[in-house]
Amino acid sequence: MIKIYKYLGIILIPFIIINLLLRTKNGKESKIRISERFGRSSKKRPSGDIIWLHAASIGEFKSADLIINNLYKKYTILVTTTTLSAANYALKYYNDKIIHQFAPLDIHPWVNIFLNKWKPKLVIWIESDLWPITMHLLKKKAIKSILVNVRMSPASFEKWKRINFFYKQITDCFSDIFAQSELDKKRVEKLTNRKIKYIGNLKLSSLIIYKNIDQDNILFKSKKVLMLASTHENEEEQFLPIIKTLLSKIKNLKIIIAPRHPERSESILHLYNKNNISSKIIKDKNKIFKEDLLIINTFGTLPYYFNLSDVVFLGGSFVKKGGHNPIEPAINNCAIVSGPHIYNWQNIYEDMLENKACLVFNKISILEKNVKNLLINDKLLMTMKKRSITIAKKQFFESDKLINSMNKLLEITSC
């Protein structure tokens, strides 16, 4: 199967290059760093041991904070990302700790060039962005690797079951595999017929609690705040009638929307303004706004806005994206509300539901009534907040076990 994939990739190189150029034209790739997609780099390899950490998008990269901070003082950390937004975030917040490169496309000669240049001592692969050629070459070159925080959605599990031998072949290069949840662990074990470890979700290893300051208190003084966080396309439209109703019935209400992909902010602004909801995109979090609805188009500010919010709806749950992390808003003292598609965080939601620490609804019409009750009933709101923050203070990730695994492999591996 790998051989078929290898030669198919080489045959498709002209089309891949055309697609890459189109993505560059549309602002989805860096024009001046396009050669990195072919495994080539203008950066010189520093001497000493290099650890290659791959995190496809911004969510995966943010979860790598624990790993980077544990290793960067002793080793050179080479981080590859797939998306431009993740690259920008990495360079903005970690430029003094890492070397950043765009991940080479999964074509045999390009990945080979990349590996021959950087010669990593250890590879740490985060989540499920698995590339057959890259994984094959890691095994062929005997480069020690671990797969961290792997997830397996129900839909992906059904697809991989048909060709589980291929999934097993791809993941065979990893010395250790750590699953996001017990459910993910069971699914991956069935596909690979090997022992998979579960130590918790890496994304919960470094939660940010925002500490309020006086200026923040002024921003929404005497207001109730509903936040729609990490929303996906079509969810803002589904919420439009609800927001209209809530704003008409709750006089002191403010709405915050933080789309999963900030580049959609302008289209969201147009949607709400067109429907007579006064809205504004805010880039400076220290400014006070008079509009009813605030749209955030910046990265790295969610904890700030969670801290200002009373009720947080987590997106990706009324569209089939698997939901988003409920612990980060919970640790910042928010009541949590979600739609039904929460399989990415199933175990966490089950714990919260069992302790009545969140609300999950199958229909958006039922959600409206319950959100209204939370916003007008202070006693109910405070009870929900207290329950959610109690759950959020649990230990969700056994960092020592991951660090021990990394250290063990670094001790027995040579460049």
Buried (B, 14 or more C-beta within 10 A) or exposed (E): EBEEBBEEBEEEBEEBBEEBEEBBEEEEBBEEBBEBBBBBBEEEEEEEBBBBBBBBBBBBBBBBBBBBEBBBEEBBBBBBBBBBBBBBBBEEBBEEBBBBBBBBBBBBBBBBBBBEBBEBBBBBBBBBBBBBBBBBBBBEEEBBBBBBBBBBBEEBBEEBEEEBEBBBBBBEBBBBBBBBBEBBBBBBBBBBEEEBBBBBBBBBBBBBEBEEEEEBEEBBEEEBBBBBBBBBBEBBEBBBEBBBBBBEEBEEBBBBBBBBBBEBBEEBBEBBBEEEBEBBBBEEBEEEBEBBBBBBBBBEBBBBBBBBBBBBBBBBBBBBBBBBBBBBBBBBBBBBBBBEBBBBBBBBBBBBBEEEBBBBBEEBEEBBEBBBEBBBEEEBBBBBBEBBBEBBEEEBBBBEBBBEBBEBBBEEBEE
